[in-house]
Amino acid sequence: MGQKTHPRGLRLGIIETWDSKWYSDRDYAKWLHEDFQIQRYIKEQLERAGVSRIEVERVAEKCTIYIHTARPGIVIGRRGVDAERLKAELEKLIGRPVKIEVMEIKVPELDAQLLAEAVATQIERRISFKQAMRRKIADAMQAGAQGVKIMVSGRLDGKEIARSESSLEGRVPLHTLRANVDYGFTEANTTYGKIGVKTWIFKGEILGVPEALSEESSTRSRRQQSGRQSNTGSGRQSNTGSGRQSNTGDQRSGNRQRNNRTTTGRQRGRRRQQRQNDRREDN
């Protein structure tokens, strides 16, 4: 079932992290819908900026939004004017202070979401889907990808019956959890209807713990070590205490048995002497 599972969702906590980093018992549903609202609004406003991913991090009432984009200049604008305008609009939308952090994508050809959007734009311009897939796969492989797979589905070339077409180059291991597989999905709006575009990019295998999860794993290991130390300390104290108590009890019981043996031997010797003395007196 690896082909029907989201590659990022399958690897969460192993080599991938969450896009929304917060936890709440009471306001969970409210904050979840706010995250969807923020992502939708930023995507609509920054359609030409090449936004790949939007992360939301909440601490108390503060909200930090990380925008991963291939064109940070469009997001920031001249002297940060566009970024300030976007910040004000988001604060008005959700009703709380917002901080925006712009993260640049250094190699856009290796980003699956940007690759899917590029294929979708070419399909909307009525370029052959096979030609668009071949071009983007070649660009990704030249940029350093170990494998690329693109699948388009819908009324391709205006045909009446919808179908799926895919193109693969290299290898894309979907079952290997340590494989760094990036996944992207978007839809192309054509005159014949919507055409779905899915992309998989295999960037290599990650050995060990990635940087994003290293902090979480270090905190977990510290907690486990502290728990082990407390358990071993209490276990040692209980073992030593019980061992000493059992040893002292055994010694006491042994001494008592020895004393009883010596007292019985003395009593027997006294009885023998009394009998011998009585016999002598009778004679």
CORTA-V942583 format. One record per pair of residues at least 6 apart in sequence whose ideal C-beta (glycine too) atoms are under 7 Angstrom apart, sorted by the first residue. I is the first residue (numbers start at 1). J is the second residue. Records with the same first field share a line. If there is no record, write none. Layout:
I: J ; J
//
This chain:
2: 174 ; 175
3: 174
6: 183
7: 174 ; 181 ; 183 ; 200
8: 16 ; 183
11: 177
12: 18
14: 177
15: 178 ; 180 ; 206 ; 210
17: 212 ; 213
19: 53 ; 55 ; 56
20: 35 ; 56
21: 55 ; 57
22: 31 ; 57 ; 58
24: 31
31: 58
34: 94
35: 56
37: 93
38: 54 ; 56 ; 65 ; 90 ; 94
39: 54
41: 93
42: 51 ; 54 ; 67
43: 51
45: 86
46: 74 ; 75
48: 74
49: 69 ; 71 ; 74 ; 75
50: 69 ; 70 ; 71 ; 108 ; 114
51: 67 ; 69
52: 68 ; 69 ; 105 ; 111 ; 113 ; 114
53: 68 ; 113
54: 65 ; 67
55: 66
56: 63 ; 65
57: 64
61: 96
62: 97 ; 99
63: 96 ; 97 ; 98
64: 99 ; 101
65: 98 ; 100
66: 101 ; 103
67: 75 ; 100 ; 102 ; 103
68: 103 ; 105
69: 75 ; 102 ; 104 ; 105
70: 105 ; 108 ; 114
72: 102 ; 104
75: 82 ; 83 ; 102
76: 82 ; 83 ; 102
77: 83
83: 100 ; 102
86: 100
87: 98 ; 100
90: 98
91: 97 ; 98
105: 111
107: 143
108: 114
109: 139 ; 140 ; 143
110: 140 ; 143 ; 144 ; 145 ; 201 ; 203
111: 182
112: 182 ; 183 ; 184 ; 199 ; 200 ; 201
113: 184
115: 136 ; 140 ; 184 ; 199 ; 201
116: 184 ; 185 ; 186 ; 197 ; 198 ; 199
117: 186
118: 136
119: 132 ; 133 ; 136 ; 150 ; 197
120: 186 ; 187 ; 188 ; 197
122: 132
123: 129 ; 132 ; 188 ; 190 ; 195
124: 188 ; 189 ; 190
129: 152 ; 156 ; 165
133: 150 ; 167
134: 167
136: 150
137: 148 ; 150 ; 167 ; 169
140: 148 ; 201
141: 148 ; 169 ; 170
145: 170 ; 201 ; 202 ; 203
146: 170 ; 171 ; 202 ; 203 ; 204
147: 169 ; 170 ; 171 ; 172 ; 202
148: 169 ; 170 ; 201
149: 166 ; 168 ; 172 ; 200
150: 166 ; 167 ; 199
151: 164 ; 166 ; 198
152: 165 ; 195 ; 196 ; 197
153: 162 ; 164 ; 195 ; 196
154: 162 ; 193 ; 194 ; 195 ; 196
155: 162 ; 192 ; 193
156: 163 ; 165 ; 195
158: 192
170: 202
171: 202
172: 181 ; 200 ; 202
173: 179 ; 202
174: 181
178: 205 ; 206 ; 207
179: 202 ; 205
180: 203 ; 204 ; 205 ; 206
181: 200 ; 202
182: 201 ; 203
183: 200
184: 199
185: 197 ; 198
186: 197
187: 194 ; 195 ; 196
188: 194 ; 195 ; 197
209: 217
//
